[in-house]
Amino acid sequence: MEDLCRATGVGVRTLQRGFRQCFGMTVTIYLKGVRLDAAYRDLIAANPSRDTVTAIALRNGCGHVGRFSSEFRERFGQLPRETLRSEPSAFGRLREVARRPLCPVNSCNAQLDLSNHRQAPQVRLECSWEQGM
């Protein structure tokens, strides 16, 4: 959160309020979704005989593997271990998720770049909320 405040030049409360107004969710929930999407991409691209769900979850910032599994299942409709063992063509589901608008408010422009499935998603955000809101 501190890094985001430094990057945007606003305080924590202003960032939280603006983010909630723009995205309709908290920064924490948004980042959790970004991490889950990155883990999904990694699981699809992983080698099931070499990679583990735990290693992929930890690499993507998910510290509690049990919680990660339940949140992953809620978001993608299957357990991480099932995704790890699935065919690479399942990556198309993530592309479908990525096409959904990130910001429900028209004054915001957010884009999620999934062109390189081996890296964390790149998010570009332009939001026209005022600092004094």
Phi, psi and omega in degrees: 000320180298321179297319178295320178297317178297317183294326182266343179077024179234165178283170183300311182296321178295318178297314180298314181295314179295320180295316179296321180293319183284313186260345182074021179204167179281162177300318182299314180295319179299312181296325176299317177297319178297317179295318179296319178297319178295319178296321178300312179300317180295320179295321179294320183277350187285160174263112184301335180277347182244321185263153179238156176299318181301312181298319181291319178298313180295320180298332181262015173084016179259103188279334182251105189296323178296315178295319177303314182298316181291320178291324177297314180296320179297321184281319188248354176079011175206160179287153178303322181294328177291322178293319179301324183270358184280170178288148179302338180295345177295347177301337177300329178297321179293322177300321177297317178298319183292337180284341179294142178295137179280333186238121181281353183262133183296337183282359181246148176233111180233138179227140178246119182262115180247025186296330179245100186290352179267355179246163175298149181297146177261124181248129175243124185233129171233121183228136186261026178283149183274146180296329183276008183293000000 
